[in-house]
Amino acid sequence: MTGRHPLDVPELRPLWSAVHDRLSTGRPVSRVRSGPLGDAGREALADLLGLDRLPGAEPTIPLAVLEAAVMDACGRPVREAVAAILGPIDDRAAERRRKAGQRDALWGWLAGHEVVTAQPVLLEWVGHLRGNGLVDGSPDRTRGLLTAALAVLAALPADGEPLPVLAARLLGDSHALDDGTRLSSLVLRALAVLYGTDMPDAAEGRRALWSRGGVADDELSATVLAVGLRPEGEGPVARISRICAGAGHPVGLTLAQLRSPGEFAGPAGPVYITENPSVLALALRRFGRHCPPLVCTSGWPSTAVIHLLRRLADDGASLRYHGDFDGEGIRIAAHVMAKTGAVPWRMAADDYRAAVPRVPPGPDPGRLTPAPWDRALVGSIAELRTAVVEEVVADLLLDDLAEYRHEWNDRLFDGARATTNASASSTSTS
């Protein structure tokens, strides 16, 4: 067919526009309402449909009737005729399904991302973002922004880098995390959810939240407390740690010291981690200068804590973590494990259930989020609604340390005996 469609007349344009719009919904269509039609349009429609009187100004026409009339007039179905007059007919329902599928895929990807699954409290962040919708309505632009935010979250806590330096290193743009940018707001909201605080509405609060994430930390105020740490090497950190361990004292190391430790090689065996300093005090009281390696996060870990634990893990230590059985304790545990590779130490659902009878009724566990290492744990806490702080099970933790201490002393004795025998054999031979 060439040239103008025979039914493409100005008087019928309102009709064809109405039909095109209804067919483009992608839904079944049984009738079409057209108009408003002028006198010429009403006459043209009466001629098309073979009516013996003029229709109203806004007639409703059964699609089957219109289909038959169009076939008689041009030998083509309504859909083809309307497409020839006004252009291709869309399928808006299919387009809505496609876009909904894209959105569902995007939020499913975010919820299943390793940064989120490692710290399930971030699912609250995902829910907030999903409720606010896409950036500029675009799944692709939103995914790009979220990918950048996840890269930043994976790198936190930072090692005290200034924010522009962190942004340049991770994102190639020193201004990418400037205050007020969408990306900065995304990351800060995730940190607020992670630490259980409100989203700050002032610049000072936003700087404080970045600081909790290890950005531009004060190298002297960020510290870590440890006992029984006997690293090898002649650097200041190694020597200070050995002196304190040998004297049965805790060692407090600053981030500044840990960044320039000198010669330092951590222990290759287990290093135990607790959430509360009181457990360290109990360990020192029981073991004194024979205390096994024990590091304390003192609640949410500072950059210094994460820095030391990562260094110990890099040197071959196996990190074992214990904390409080409550909502905050579970989130801290998930954070430490995600950031350092630590494994749970007496942090399973069975450990919690066994500990609950030790606690008088009353302490509520607060807001609960999943524990990635044990799906049953948070369900047990939600069922019993009892918080168990670390001090309640300190005797069990110390018994574990005592068992390890005996193994550790045996290895030291075997090593010393082997050295003595080798020396004696050499003397005999000579």
N, C-alpha and C positions, 0 to 999 in steps of 0.2 A: 504494500500500500504506500503510495507516495503522496506528497502534498498534505493539505489539511484534512483532518478526519471529518467525514460528512456530518457527524453529530457535534462537532466542535463549533457551536454557535454561541454568541454572547448570552442569548436569552437562557440557555441551559447551563451556563457555567456554575451558578450556585448549586445546581443539582449534582453536577459531576464533582465539585469540590466536596460536597457532603458525602457522596459515595466513596470517593478516594480516601477521605479521612476515616470513615467507618471501616473500610476494608483494611486500612493500614494498622488498625488496632491489633490484628492477628487473632481476633476472637470471632466466633460465629456471628454472622449478621443475617437477620431475618427481615428487617425493614429499615428504611432510611428516612429521616426527616430532612426536608430541604427548605430553602428559603432564607430570607424572604424573597418572594418572586414578584416582579412587577406584572403588569397586564400582559406584556409581550411574553414574559417567561411562563406565565400561566397558560397562555395560548399554545406556546411551543410544547409544553409538557402535555397538554391535552391532545395535541396532534401526535406526539410520540407514543402516548399510551392508548390512543384511540378512544378518548372519553367523549361522551355526548354533552358534557357541560364542563366549565372551567373549574379546576381545583382551587383550593384556598391558597392564601399567600404563603403558608408554611405547611405544605402537605406532608403527610407520612405515607410513604409508598412501599408496599411489600416488595422485597428484593426479587422474588420469583416473577412478579408482574413486570418489573423493570427489565429483568433478564430476558423474558420473552419478547418484550418490545424492542430491545436493542438488537437481539438476534434477527428479528424481522427487518429492522432498519439497515443493518450493516453486515449481518452474517457473522458477527463475532460476539463472544460472551461479554458481559458487563466489565469484568476485570480487565480484559484486553483492551476494550474500548476506552475505559477510563485511563489506563496506563498510557495509551497512545495520545490521549488529549493532555494529561497533566504530568506524565512521567511515571517512573517505576513506583509500585505500591510497596510500602514498607511493611514490616511485621514488628510492630512496637512491642508486642507481648514477647516475641522471641528475643528482641533486643534487651528487654528488661530482664528476661531470664539469663541472658548472656552476661549482662553487667552484674546481676546478683551472684552469678557463679564466680565471676572475677573477684567480687568483694569477699565472698565466702572463702575463696582460695587464698586471698591475701591474709585475712584474719586467721585462717587455719595455719598458714605458714608462720605467722608471727607467734601464735600460741605454741606451736611445736618447735620453735627455734631453740637451739641448745642453751642460749643465754637465759631464756625464760624457763625452760624445763629444769635447769639447774637450780633456779631460785623461784619456785612456783608462786611466791607472793606477787611476782611481776604479772601474773595473770590478771590481777586487779588493774594494772596499767593497761594491759591489752583491752580489757573491758571498757575502760574509760575512752581509749582511743577509738574503739569501734563505735561507741555511742556518739562520739563527735563526728564520725564520718570521714570521708576521704579528703586528702589535701587537693583543693581545686577540683574535686570530683573525679580525680584520675587515679586508678589503681597503680599505674606505673610510677607516677610521681610520688605517690604515697609509699610504695615499696622502696623506692630509692632513698627517701628520707629516713624510713625506718631502718634500712640496711646501715646507713651511716650512724644512726642512734645506737643500734646493736653493737657496732664496732667500738663505739666509745664505751658502752656499758661493759663490754667484754674486757676492755683494757683497764677498768677501774677496779679497785682503788689504784690511782696513778701513783707514781713514785715522786710526788711533789713537784711535778712539772708545772710551770705556769700554763694557764689555759690556752693562750695562743700557740705555745710550743706543742702542747698535746694535740691541738686541732691540726697544726701543720703536719705533725708526724703521722697522725691517723688518717687525715682527710685531705691533705695536700693544700689546705687553705687555712691560714692562721686566723682568719676572721669567721670561720664556719660556726664556732661556738660562742660568738659574741652575744652579750646580753641582749635579749629581745628577738633573736632569731628563732624560727620555728624549731630548728634542730636543738638549740640550747634548751628550749622549753620542754621538748620531748624527753631529753635526758634528765633534766631536773625533776620532771614529774615522776619518772621511773625511780630516781633516787629517793624522792619523798615517799613513794609507796614502799620502797625497800626498807627505809629506816623508820617507817611509821610516823611521819610528820606531815603537817599540812604543806601544800605547795606555797612557797614564799611569794609574797606579793610586793616585796621591796628588794632593792639591789643588795642591801646588806644581808638579808636572809638568803638570797641566791648565792652570794659569795660563801656564806657559811655552809650551805649544802654542798657546793663544789668542794669545799675544804674537807668535809666528811668523806667525800669520794677520793681524797688523796691528791687533789689538785692544788698546787702551790701550798702544800702543808708547811707549817713551821717545823724545820728540821730538829729543833730542840724540844718542842712540846709533844711531838709524836714519839712515844716510847713503847717499849715492850719489856715485860717482866718475865724472867725465866729462872729456873733452879736446875742444878745438876747438869748444866750444859758445859761439856768439856771438849770444845773443838780443838783440832790440831792447828799448828801454825804459830808464828811468832808475831803476828799482827796485834795491835792493841785490843781489838775485840776478842780475839782468841785468848789472849793472856788474861784480860780482865775476867772473862767468863770462867776460866779455869781456876783463877785465884778465889773467886767467890764460891764456886762449887766445892773446891777443896776445903774452904772454911765453913761450909754449911750455910752460906748466905745466898740470898737471891741476887741476881744481877739485873740492873735496869739499863737498857741500851737505847740510845736515841737513834732517830732516823739518820742524823748526820754521821754518827759512828758507823752505822750499818752500811751506809753508802761508801764509806772509805775504810773497810775493815782491815786492810793490810792482808797479810798472809792468814788465811782462814779456811779450814776444811771441817765441815760439820760431821757429826757421828753418822755412821752408815746404818745403824740399827734403828729401832723404834724411837720416836720422839712423841711424847704424850702432850695433849693440849687440853686445857680446861678453860671454861668461861669465867670462873670466879677466882679472885686472888686468895680467898680464904682456903681454897683447896691446896694452893701452894703452901700456905702457912702450915696446914696440917701435915703435908708431905715433909716439910722441913723439920717439923717437930718429931715426926716418927723416924725419918731416915738421916737427918743431919747431912753431914758431908758425903754420905753414901747415897744420896737421893738420885734416882735415875733422871734423865733429861725430861723436863716438864716446862711447857711454855703456856703463859696465860694471856687470853685475849682481853681480859678486863671488860667484858660486855662486847659491844660492837668493836671489832678490831681496828686499830689505827693502821696507818700506812706502814709504820715500823713493824707491827706484828706480821702483816702479810709479807713484807719484805724479808723478814727473818725466816718465816716458814717456807717461803719459796726457795730461799737460799739453801736451807737445810734439805729440802726435797731434791734440789738439783745436785746436792752432794751425796745423795743416796739414802737419806733418812726416810723411813716410812712413818707418815704422820697419822696419829690416831686421836680423834676429837671426841670430847664429851662436853655437854652443856646442860642447861636447865630444860626440864620437860614442861614448857609452856609455849604460848604462841611466839613470843619474842625469841625465846631460846631456840626454837625450831628454825626461825628465820636466820638467826646468827649462825647456827650450825650449817644450814644450807649454803650460806654465803662463804663461810670458811672453807667448806669442802669444795665449792665451785672454784674458788680462787687459788687454792693451794694444792688440791689433789688429796687432801686428807680423807681418811675413811672413818666411819662411825665407830665409837668405842662405848659399848654398853648404851646404845641409843636406839634400840629396837623396841617394838611394841611390847614384847614379853618383858623386857627390862623395866619399862614404864609400869606395866601392870603389877610386877613384883614389888615395885617401890611404893605404890600408892598406899598400901596398908601402913607404911611408916609415917604417913603424914596425917595430922589431925584434920578433920573436915574444915573446909573454908576457902583455901586459896584458889581463886578462879584462874584458869589458864589464859584468859583473854582471847583476843582475835587469833583464830587458827588458820594456817595455810599448810598445804601439803608438804610432807617430808619426802624428798626425792629418793632417799635411800631405803625407805620402808613405807609402803602404801598404807599399811595397817596402823601405823603409829598415831597419826592425827585422828583417825577414827576412834582409836582407844581413848585418846585424851578427850575428844568430844563426848564420848559415852560417859566417862567417869567424872569429867569436869573438875579435875583436881590438878593443880600445878605441883610439880615436884622439883624443887630447886636442887642444885648440884650437891649442896652440903649434906642433904638428907642421905645420899648414897656415897658419901666420901669414904666411908670405911671399905666399901667394895672396890672403889677406885684405888685406894691405897693398897689393898690386898693384891690387886693386879700389878701395881708397881713393885710390891715386895717380891712377887714371883719373878718378875722381869729382873729385879736387882740381883737375885740369886743366880739367875742364868748369866747375867752380865759379869758378876764376880767370878763365876766359874770360867767364863771365857778369858777373863783377865788372868786368872790363876794358870789356866792351861797355856796361855801365851807366854806368861813369865816362866813357867816350868820348861816349855819348849826352848826358850831362849837360854835358860840355864844349862839344859842338857846339851844343847848345841855348843855352848861355850866349853863345857867340860869335855865333850868329845874332841873338840879342837885342841884343847890343852893336852889330852892323853895322846893324841896322834903325834903332836909335836914332841 
